[in-house]
Amino acid sequence: MTESAPQRVLVVGAGRRVQNNFLPVLRALHDRFTVLGVHARTAARLQPVADRWGVPAVASLDGPELQAADTVALSVPTPQNAVVLRALLPHAARLSVVIDTPIAWTLQELAAAAPLLARFRRVMVTEDYMNFPAFALLRQAVTQGLIGQPTALTRSAPSSGSNQRRGRGGARSAR
């Protein structure tokens, strides 16, 4: 079995989820992912995150970082998702997008986002809150065929504390 090159990831967003979820995981899995940089709407938000995590601050989504990216990890306020997705469209056919935070709050908003999402090579939506209210919206979208045929549904949760006491990690990941 040959080792594949690490996925090149551009992170868009500089909020809590980027700092507490995306960047720590990407750093921990440095053999599988290379962070090309982090982008945010304002330098005041961007620079502290870039400095803290030791990744390049990406001022624009027009630069070489996006050209080099395989994947964009997107965690912005819900109304900004469509704005960022539109900015990524010229590269959509070759990009995977991981979106953390609801894509939309209503079926109508999701219907408007669906044509944008359909242009990307692969779209993965994550959520870290099990009782998330948008699950009903997603169920509706799947049942009505709005987002196409799902290829996978994955639910994961940290393993029990007993594994941690034995010295094994709490969270598990499957490929």
Z-matrix of the N, CA and C atoms (Angstrom, degrees):
N
C 1 1.442
C 2 1.519 1 108.30
N 3 1.319 2 117.43 1 131.23
C 4 1.457 3 120.60 2 -179.87
C 5 1.519 4 110.10 3 -96.07
N 6 1.313 5 114.92 4 147.78
C 7 1.453 6 120.81 5 176.99
C 8 1.512 7 108.73 6 -77.92
N 9 1.317 8 117.16 7 137.03
C 10 1.456 9 119.72 8 176.29
C 11 1.529 10 109.24 9 -94.64
N 12 1.307 11 115.23 10 157.69
C 13 1.463 12 120.50 11 179.02
C 14 1.525 13 109.08 12 -66.52
N 15 1.318 14 117.02 13 148.39
C 16 1.474 15 119.40 14 178.10
C 17 1.529 16 111.42 15 -60.86
N 18 1.317 17 115.99 16 144.64
C 19 1.463 18 121.51 17 173.88
C 20 1.521 19 108.26 18 -65.98
N 21 1.326 20 115.95 19 136.19
C 22 1.466 21 120.82 20 178.63
C 23 1.517 22 108.27 21 -95.33
N 24 1.349 23 115.24 22 119.44
C 25 1.461 24 121.24 23 -171.01
C 26 1.526 25 110.48 24 -117.68
N 27 1.316 26 115.11 25 132.31
C 28 1.460 27 122.22 26 169.43
C 29 1.519 28 106.44 27 -106.74
N 30 1.325 29 117.34 28 126.52
C 31 1.462 30 122.47 29 -179.26
C 32 1.524 31 108.10 30 -97.80
N 33 1.327 32 116.59 31 129.34
C 34 1.462 33 121.71 32 178.01
C 35 1.524 34 107.47 33 -116.27
N 36 1.320 35 114.98 34 116.80
C 37 1.454 36 122.88 35 -177.56
C 38 1.519 37 108.99 36 125.00
N 39 1.328 38 116.23 37 154.52
C 40 1.466 39 119.83 38 -178.33
C 41 1.519 40 111.66 39 -139.53
N 42 1.315 41 116.00 40 22.66
C 43 1.455 42 120.28 41 -177.68
C 44 1.520 43 113.30 42 -87.20
N 45 1.324 44 114.76 43 -166.70
C 46 1.471 45 121.49 44 -176.74
C 47 1.523 46 112.68 45 -58.80
N 48 1.321 47 117.58 46 -42.57
C 49 1.467 48 118.70 47 -176.90
C 50 1.521 49 111.69 48 -67.49
N 51 1.315 50 117.04 49 -35.70
C 52 1.462 51 119.57 50 175.75
C 53 1.529 52 109.35 51 -64.66
N 54 1.328 53 116.17 52 -45.88
C 55 1.464 54 120.49 53 -176.02
C 56 1.528 55 113.52 54 -75.37
N 57 1.332 56 117.00 55 -31.60
C 58 1.465 57 120.07 56 -176.71
C 59 1.520 58 113.84 57 -98.32
N 60 1.323 59 117.46 58 -17.90
C 61 1.464 60 119.96 59 -176.73
C 62 1.530 61 112.15 60 -121.65
N 63 1.329 62 116.84 61 -67.35
C 64 1.462 63 120.08 62 -172.92
C 65 1.526 64 112.94 63 -58.87
N 66 1.316 65 117.04 64 -58.99
C 67 1.470 66 118.95 65 -173.78
C 68 1.532 67 113.11 66 -64.39
N 69 1.336 68 119.98 67 -42.02
C 70 1.470 69 117.43 68 176.74
C 71 1.526 70 113.52 69 -61.94
N 72 1.329 71 117.44 70 -40.13
C 73 1.470 72 120.55 71 -179.53
C 74 1.523 73 110.05 72 -68.29
N 75 1.322 74 116.58 73 -45.24
C 76 1.467 75 119.36 74 179.98
C 77 1.521 76 111.23 75 -62.38
N 78 1.319 77 117.14 76 -38.12
C 79 1.468 78 120.07 77 178.02
C 80 1.532 79 110.12 78 -67.91
N 81 1.320 80 116.83 79 -42.63
C 82 1.468 81 120.06 80 -179.25
C 83 1.529 82 111.34 81 -63.96
N 84 1.314 83 116.34 82 -30.41
C 85 1.471 84 121.21 83 -179.25
C 86 1.526 85 110.64 84 -104.35
N 87 1.313 86 116.19 85 40.53
C 88 1.465 87 122.20 86 -175.35
C 89 1.524 88 113.45 87 -59.08
N 90 1.312 89 117.49 88 -21.35
C 91 1.463 90 119.26 89 177.27
C 92 1.534 91 111.42 90 -76.46
N 93 1.340 92 116.99 91 -16.72
C 94 1.462 93 121.28 92 -179.48
C 95 1.524 94 113.37 93 -109.09
N 96 1.357 95 116.56 94 -19.49
C 97 1.460 96 120.58 95 -176.17
C 98 1.521 97 110.80 96 -137.37
N 99 1.316 98 115.68 97 138.72
C 100 1.457 99 122.39 98 172.18
C 101 1.516 100 107.35 99 -114.75
N 102 1.323 101 116.65 100 121.10
C 103 1.462 102 120.32 101 178.49
C 104 1.525 103 107.97 102 -84.36
N 105 1.321 104 115.80 103 115.03
C 106 1.460 105 121.30 104 -179.46
C 107 1.521 106 111.95 105 -77.87
N 108 1.324 107 116.03 106 -22.82
C 109 1.455 108 120.70 107 179.35
C 110 1.506 109 110.62 108 158.98
N 111 1.333 110 114.06 109 177.12
C 112 1.455 111 121.60 110 177.71
C 113 1.526 112 107.63 111 -126.93
N 114 1.331 113 115.28 112 139.62
C 115 1.469 114 121.84 113 -179.69
C 116 1.524 115 108.51 114 -122.01
N 117 1.326 116 115.98 115 140.33
C 118 1.467 117 122.15 116 173.35
C 119 1.519 118 108.07 117 -142.77
N 120 1.327 119 115.74 118 163.30
C 121 1.463 120 119.83 119 -176.88
C 122 1.524 121 112.78 120 -67.04
N 123 1.313 122 118.19 121 -31.41
C 124 1.466 123 119.90 122 -176.62
C 125 1.521 124 110.48 123 -124.80
N 126 1.316 125 115.04 124 145.55
C 127 1.468 126 120.91 125 178.28
C 128 1.526 127 110.56 126 -64.05
N 129 1.323 128 116.68 127 -32.28
C 130 1.470 129 120.38 128 -180.00
C 131 1.528 130 111.20 129 -62.05
N 132 1.322 131 118.02 130 -34.74
C 133 1.466 132 121.51 131 177.27
C 134 1.521 133 111.31 132 -85.18
N 135 1.325 134 115.93 133 -36.24
C 136 1.456 135 121.65 134 -172.82
C 137 1.524 136 113.41 135 -70.07
N 138 1.300 137 117.37 136 -53.63
C 139 1.460 138 120.95 137 -170.42
C 140 1.529 139 113.71 138 -60.27
N 141 1.344 140 119.46 139 -44.25
C 142 1.473 141 118.27 140 178.54
C 143 1.531 142 113.27 141 -60.39
N 144 1.330 143 117.49 142 -37.28
C 145 1.470 144 120.74 143 179.86
C 146 1.525 145 109.74 144 -69.77
N 147 1.328 146 116.51 145 -45.62
C 148 1.463 147 120.39 146 178.55
C 149 1.531 148 110.36 147 -59.76
N 150 1.314 149 116.73 148 -44.35
C 151 1.467 150 120.78 149 179.89
C 152 1.527 151 111.35 150 -64.20
N 153 1.324 152 116.23 151 -45.88
C 154 1.473 153 120.22 152 -177.84
C 155 1.526 154 111.68 153 -60.21
N 156 1.331 155 116.97 154 -39.79
C 157 1.461 156 120.99 155 -174.48
C 158 1.520 157 113.24 156 -98.84
N 159 1.324 158 116.89 157 -1.98
C 160 1.461 159 119.80 158 177.10
C 161 1.518 160 113.59 159 64.88
N 162 1.333 161 116.05 160 37.89
C 163 1.462 162 120.95 161 177.97
C 164 1.525 163 108.20 162 -119.92
N 165 1.321 164 117.46 163 155.37
C 166 1.464 165 119.34 164 179.61
C 167 1.530 166 111.73 165 -62.96
N 168 1.331 167 115.30 166 141.56
C 169 1.463 168 121.92 167 172.34
C 170 1.525 169 106.78 168 -85.36
N 171 1.311 170 116.79 169 121.98
C 172 1.464 171 122.05 170 -177.37
C 173 1.522 172 107.87 171 -103.52
N 174 1.315 173 116.14 172 111.41
C 175 1.457 174 121.42 173 -174.21
C 176 1.524 175 113.20 174 -75.59
N 177 1.337 176 117.21 175 -26.20
C 178 1.459 177 120.33 176 -173.73
C 179 1.525 178 110.55 177 -142.76
N 180 1.311 179 115.32 178 149.26
C 181 1.465 180 119.84 179 175.52
C 182 1.526 181 111.72 180 -85.26
N 183 1.330 182 116.74 181 11.62
C 184 1.465 183 121.36 182 177.27
C 185 1.519 184 112.22 183 -98.49
N 186 1.328 185 117.49 184 -0.62
C 187 1.456 186 120.39 185 -169.81
C 188 1.512 187 115.58 186 -88.94
N 189 1.321 188 115.16 187 -176.10
C 190 1.465 189 121.53 188 -177.15
C 191 1.528 190 113.54 189 -66.46
N 192 1.321 191 117.40 190 -22.62
C 193 1.476 192 119.78 191 179.68
C 194 1.524 193 110.29 192 -62.73
N 195 1.329 194 116.67 193 -43.33
C 196 1.463 195 119.55 194 178.25
C 197 1.520 196 110.42 195 -68.78
N 198 1.322 197 117.15 196 -37.29
C 199 1.464 198 120.92 197 177.33
C 200 1.526 199 110.87 198 -58.96
N 201 1.333 200 116.59 199 -35.99
C 202 1.465 201 121.46 200 -176.12
C 203 1.526 202 113.35 201 -87.75
N 204 1.316 203 117.63 202 -14.56
C 205 1.473 204 121.18 203 -172.70
C 206 1.526 205 112.52 204 -72.86
N 207 1.336 206 114.47 205 143.88
C 208 1.462 207 122.38 206 169.51
C 209 1.524 208 109.59 207 -95.30
N 210 1.335 209 114.42 208 -32.96
C 211 1.459 210 122.24 209 -173.31
C 212 1.521 211 109.50 210 -136.85
N 213 1.326 212 115.65 211 142.88
C 214 1.456 213 121.33 212 171.12
C 215 1.514 214 107.02 213 -115.84
N 216 1.330 215 115.81 214 124.35
C 217 1.464 216 122.08 215 175.29
C 218 1.522 217 105.97 216 -96.52
N 219 1.313 218 116.37 217 116.07
C 220 1.459 219 122.63 218 -170.18
C 221 1.517 220 110.44 219 -114.63
N 222 1.335 221 116.21 220 119.90
C 223 1.454 222 121.40 221 176.45
C 224 1.518 223 108.20 222 -141.61
N 225 1.321 224 114.67 223 89.33
C 226 1.459 225 122.33 224 -178.46
C 227 1.526 226 108.05 225 -131.45
N 228 1.341 227 117.73 226 166.90
C 229 1.471 228 118.18 227 175.34
C 230 1.528 229 110.65 228 -56.98
N 231 1.305 230 116.43 229 144.12
C 232 1.462 231 122.29 230 -174.91
C 233 1.530 232 114.08 231 -46.53
N 234 1.330 233 119.89 232 -45.65
C 235 1.473 234 118.31 233 -179.32
C 236 1.532 235 113.29 234 -63.36
N 237 1.318 236 118.03 235 -20.42
C 238 1.462 237 121.22 236 -178.76
C 239 1.533 238 113.13 237 -86.66
N 240 1.321 239 118.14 238 -13.02
C 241 1.467 240 120.16 239 -179.58
C 242 1.524 241 111.73 240 -54.08
N 243 1.333 242 117.31 241 -49.92
C 244 1.466 243 120.46 242 -177.35
C 245 1.529 244 110.89 243 -64.04
N 246 1.320 245 116.99 244 -37.12
C 247 1.470 246 120.95 245 178.84
C 248 1.530 247 110.08 246 -60.82
N 249 1.337 248 115.96 247 -47.95
C 250 1.464 249 120.22 248 -179.04
C 251 1.529 250 110.59 249 -68.01
N 252 1.314 251 117.48 250 -43.49
C 253 1.468 252 120.14 251 179.50
C 254 1.526 253 111.09 252 -58.96
N 255 1.327 254 117.16 253 -40.62
C 256 1.476 255 119.70 254 177.37
C 257 1.527 256 110.88 255 -62.90
N 258 1.324 257 116.95 256 -39.14
C 259 1.471 258 120.24 257 179.22
C 260 1.528 259 111.39 258 -65.51
N 261 1.330 260 116.58 259 -28.40
C 262 1.469 261 121.45 260 -178.88
C 263 1.531 262 112.98 261 -85.98
N 264 1.316 263 118.08 262 -13.28
C 265 1.470 264 122.03 263 -172.99
C 266 1.529 265 115.27 264 -51.58
N 267 1.344 266 120.41 265 -39.29
C 268 1.459 267 117.56 266 179.50
C 269 1.532 268 113.62 267 -58.94
N 270 1.328 269 117.34 268 -19.17
C 271 1.464 270 122.37 269 -178.14
C 272 1.532 271 112.08 270 -112.49
N 273 1.318 272 116.90 271 5.10
C 274 1.464 273 122.08 272 -170.70
C 275 1.526 274 114.04 273 -56.39
N 276 1.304 275 118.39 274 -40.19
C 277 1.464 276 121.10 275 -174.09
C 278 1.521 277 112.70 276 -62.27
N 279 1.331 278 118.26 277 -24.17
C 280 1.461 279 120.40 278 -178.79
C 281 1.536 280 112.82 279 -109.61
N 282 1.334 281 117.54 280 -3.21
C 283 1.464 282 120.69 281 -176.04
C 284 1.515 283 113.53 282 -101.47
N 285 1.313 284 115.03 283 140.04
C 286 1.454 285 121.18 284 163.93
C 287 1.520 286 106.41 285 -94.84
N 288 1.322 287 116.36 286 145.83
C 289 1.455 288 121.12 287 179.14
C 290 1.515 289 108.32 288 -126.19
N 291 1.321 290 115.47 289 129.42
C 292 1.457 291 122.10 290 172.71
C 293 1.521 292 105.86 291 -108.03
N 294 1.320 293 116.40 292 117.84
C 295 1.467 294 120.74 293 -176.82
C 296 1.522 295 108.40 294 -111.61
N 297 1.312 296 114.77 295 122.43
C 298 1.457 297 121.01 296 176.03
C 299 1.511 298 107.45 297 -115.31
N 300 1.250 299 117.00 298 119.38
C 301 1.458 300 127.64 299 -177.96
C 302 1.525 301 103.99 300 120.25
N 303 1.276 302 117.91 301 152.73
C 304 1.470 303 116.77 302 -176.42
C 305 1.522 304 112.01 303 -59.72
N 306 1.310 305 115.90 304 139.94
C 307 1.454 306 121.02 305 174.87
C 308 1.522 307 108.76 306 -69.96
N 309 1.329 308 116.15 307 -36.33
C 310 1.461 309 122.05 308 -177.77
C 311 1.521 310 108.28 309 -156.95
N 312 1.313 311 115.44 310 163.07
C 313 1.470 312 120.02 311 178.31
C 314 1.519 313 112.36 312 -104.50
N 315 1.322 314 117.63 313 -18.74
C 316 1.469 315 120.39 314 -179.95
C 317 1.523 316 109.57 315 -126.53
N 318 1.308 317 115.67 316 161.25
C 319 1.461 318 120.63 317 178.16
C 320 1.534 319 110.32 318 -62.02
N 321 1.324 320 117.19 319 -36.27
C 322 1.460 321 120.74 320 178.90
C 323 1.532 322 110.84 321 -64.51
N 324 1.338 323 117.44 322 -42.77
C 325 1.467 324 120.58 323 177.96
C 326 1.528 325 110.60 324 -64.34
N 327 1.321 326 115.54 325 -40.03
C 328 1.459 327 119.48 326 179.26
C 329 1.532 328 110.40 327 -66.80
N 330 1.323 329 116.85 328 -38.78
C 331 1.466 330 120.61 329 177.08
C 332 1.524 331 110.72 330 -61.92
N 333 1.318 332 117.02 331 -36.22
C 334 1.467 333 120.40 332 178.13
C 335 1.530 334 110.98 333 -70.98
N 336 1.326 335 117.77 334 -32.43
C 337 1.470 336 121.72 335 -179.25
C 338 1.529 337 112.01 336 -79.75
N 339 1.319 338 118.16 337 -26.45
C 340 1.463 339 121.82 338 -174.00
C 341 1.531 340 113.53 339 -54.52
N 342 1.336 341 120.09 340 -44.44
C 343 1.473 342 118.46 341 179.08
C 344 1.533 343 112.93 342 -63.31
N 345 1.312 344 117.23 343 -32.40
C 346 1.471 345 120.09 344 175.89
C 347 1.522 346 109.55 345 -66.24
N 348 1.321 347 116.15 346 -49.40
C 349 1.466 348 121.44 347 -176.80
C 350 1.523 349 111.62 348 -62.56
N 351 1.310 350 116.62 349 -34.94
C 352 1.467 351 121.22 350 -176.93
C 353 1.523 352 112.44 351 -64.29
N 354 1.308 353 118.07 352 -17.90
C 355 1.467 354 121.06 353 -176.82
C 356 1.529 355 112.73 354 -83.77
N 357 1.331 356 116.95 355 -14.06
C 358 1.463 357 120.25 356 -177.49
C 359 1.523 358 111.00 357 -84.40
N 360 1.320 359 115.26 358 152.55
C 361 1.469 360 121.39 359 179.86
C 362 1.522 361 110.34 360 -58.02
N 363 1.315 362 115.95 361 -44.79
C 364 1.455 363 120.99 362 -179.41
C 365 1.522 364 108.13 363 -153.56
N 366 1.332 365 116.99 364 140.33
C 367 1.460 366 121.98 365 178.21
C 368 1.518 367 108.19 366 -126.59
N 369 1.324 368 115.60 367 127.73
C 370 1.464 369 121.37 368 176.70
C 371 1.519 370 107.48 369 -124.00
N 372 1.317 371 116.75 370 129.91
C 373 1.460 372 121.37 371 179.76
C 374 1.518 373 107.29 372 -112.16
N 375 1.323 374 115.63 373 127.50
C 376 1.458 375 120.16 374 -178.95
C 377 1.515 376 109.86 375 -114.71
N 378 1.291 377 115.23 376 155.72
C 379 1.460 378 121.22 377 173.73
C 380 1.513 379 107.31 378 -152.63
N 381 1.320 380 116.05 379 138.89
C 382 1.457 381 118.96 380 -176.73
C 383 1.528 382 113.05 381 -111.07
N 384 1.302 383 117.15 382 17.45
C 385 1.457 384 121.17 383 179.55
C 386 1.519 385 108.46 384 -123.50
N 387 1.313 386 116.26 385 110.79
C 388 1.456 387 121.35 386 -170.94
C 389 1.528 388 114.04 387 -61.46
N 390 1.324 389 118.23 388 -32.01
C 391 1.462 390 121.10 389 -177.75
C 392 1.526 391 111.42 390 -99.05
N 393 1.293 392 116.49 391 27.82
C 394 1.448 393 123.22 392 -176.01
C 395 1.528 394 110.79 393 -56.87
N 396 1.344 395 118.09 394 127.27
C 397 1.471 396 120.68 395 -176.37
C 398 1.525 397 114.27 396 -63.17
N 399 1.323 398 118.74 397 -24.39
C 400 1.465 399 119.96 398 -177.60
C 401 1.525 400 112.47 399 -75.49
N 402 1.329 401 119.16 400 -4.89
C 403 1.464 402 119.96 401 176.67
C 404 1.520 403 110.86 402 -58.49
N 405 1.329 404 117.93 403 -37.10
C 406 1.468 405 120.68 404 177.86
C 407 1.527 406 109.80 405 -63.69
N 408 1.314 407 117.30 406 -40.33
C 409 1.464 408 121.68 407 177.53
C 410 1.530 409 110.32 408 -62.91
N 411 1.315 410 117.03 409 -45.04
C 412 1.461 411 120.41 410 179.89
C 413 1.521 412 111.51 411 -64.22
N 414 1.319 413 116.72 412 -40.21
C 415 1.464 414 120.59 413 177.19
C 416 1.527 415 109.85 414 -59.49
N 417 1.339 416 116.04 415 -44.23
C 418 1.460 417 121.45 416 178.52
C 419 1.535 418 110.56 417 -61.56
N 420 1.311 419 116.89 418 -44.10
C 421 1.471 420 121.26 419 -178.75
C 422 1.526 421 111.15 420 -63.21
N 423 1.326 422 116.75 421 -40.42
C 424 1.469 423 120.18 422 179.18
C 425 1.515 424 110.16 423 -68.16
N 426 1.327 425 117.11 424 -45.60
C 427 1.468 426 119.87 425 -177.43
C 428 1.519 427 112.07 426 -63.57
N 429 1.318 428 116.92 427 -33.90
C 430 1.461 429 120.37 428 -179.22
C 431 1.529 430 112.33 429 -87.39
N 432 1.334 431 117.83 430 0.47
C 433 1.456 432 120.93 431 177.94
C 434 1.518 433 113.63 432 73.57
N 435 1.317 434 117.14 433 16.66
C 436 1.459 435 121.25 434 -176.07
C 437 1.525 436 112.80 435 -64.24
N 438 1.323 437 117.05 436 -34.71
C 439 1.469 438 119.07 437 -175.84
C 440 1.518 439 112.21 438 -106.55
N 441 1.306 440 116.70 439 15.45
C 442 1.460 441 118.89 440 179.47
C 443 1.519 442 110.68 441 84.15
N 444 1.301 443 114.73 442 -167.67
C 445 1.461 444 121.38 443 -178.02
C 446 1.528 445 109.79 444 -86.14
N 447 1.332 446 118.13 445 114.55
C 448 1.469 447 119.00 446 176.97
C 449 1.526 448 110.50 447 -60.85
N 450 1.313 449 115.82 448 141.41
C 451 1.466 450 120.19 449 178.62
C 452 1.515 451 111.54 450 -102.70
N 453 1.330 452 116.96 451 -18.89
C 454 1.459 453 119.58 452 179.16
C 455 1.512 454 109.70 453 -162.59
N 456 1.299 455 115.05 454 148.18
C 457 1.453 456 122.46 455 172.12
C 458 1.518 457 105.74 456 -133.41
N 459 1.306 458 115.74 457 123.43
C 460 1.455 459 119.70 458 -177.21
C 461 1.504 460 109.59 459 -125.81
N 462 1.293 461 116.16 460 133.03
C 463 1.457 462 121.68 461 173.85
C 464 1.512 463 106.07 462 -122.75
N 465 1.300 464 115.19 463 128.82
C 466 1.460 465 117.91 464 177.69
C 467 1.512 466 108.91 465 -135.25
N 468 1.290 467 114.98 466 153.66
C 469 1.457 468 121.45 467 178.99
C 470 1.513 469 107.23 468 -149.34
N 471 1.331 470 116.21 469 154.85
C 472 1.468 471 117.62 470 176.51
C 473 1.523 472 110.02 471 -58.21
N 474 1.308 473 115.25 472 146.17
C 475 1.463 474 118.74 473 177.58
C 476 1.517 475 109.09 474 -73.65
N 477 1.280 476 116.02 475 171.93
C 478 1.464 477 120.33 476 -176.37
C 479 1.517 478 111.48 477 -63.58
N 480 1.305 479 115.28 478 157.65
C 481 1.456 480 121.63 479 179.33
C 482 1.517 481 112.66 480 -60.13
N 483 1.351 482 117.73 481 -21.76
C 484 1.461 483 119.20 482 -179.27
C 485 1.522 484 111.08 483 -62.74
N 486 1.329 485 117.47 484 -34.82
C 487 1.460 486 119.67 485 176.73
C 488 1.513 487 111.26 486 -66.25
N 489 1.320 488 116.37 487 -37.36
C 490 1.454 489 119.91 488 179.73
C 491 1.525 490 110.07 489 -66.57
N 492 1.325 491 117.47 490 -37.51
C 493 1.472 492 119.90 491 179.74
C 494 1.523 493 111.34 492 -65.66
N 495 1.321 494 116.77 493 -28.21
C 496 1.462 495 119.72 494 178.82
C 497 1.518 496 111.32 495 -84.54
N 498 1.339 497 116.80 496 2.73
C 499 1.449 498 119.43 497 175.34
C 500 1.517 499 114.86 498 91.64
N 501 1.326 500 116.90 499 5.22
C 502 1.464 501 118.86 500 176.94
C 503 1.524 502 108.14 501 -95.41
N 504 1.329 503 115.95 502 155.30
C 505 1.461 504 120.80 503 -179.83
C 506 1.514 505 111.81 504 -63.51
N 507 1.334 506 116.46 505 154.33
C 508 1.440 507 121.41 506 -178.25
C 509 1.517 508 113.48 507 -79.49
N 510 1.292 509 119.03 508 -42.02
C 511 1.454 510 121.30 509 -176.63
C 512 1.524 511 110.02 510 -96.22
N 513 1.297 512 115.92 511 145.07
C 514 1.463 513 120.78 512 178.95
C 515 1.516 514 108.91 513 -122.87
N 516 1.284 515 115.41 514 152.42
C 517 1.461 516 120.89 515 178.86
C 518 1.522 517 108.85 516 -132.69
N 519 1.306 518 115.18 517 141.91
C 520 1.470 519 119.69 518 177.48
C 521 1.507 520 108.41 519 -116.69
N 522 1.289 521 117.63 520 147.75
C 523 1.471 522 121.71 521 176.83
C 524 1.476 523 109.90 522 -98.13
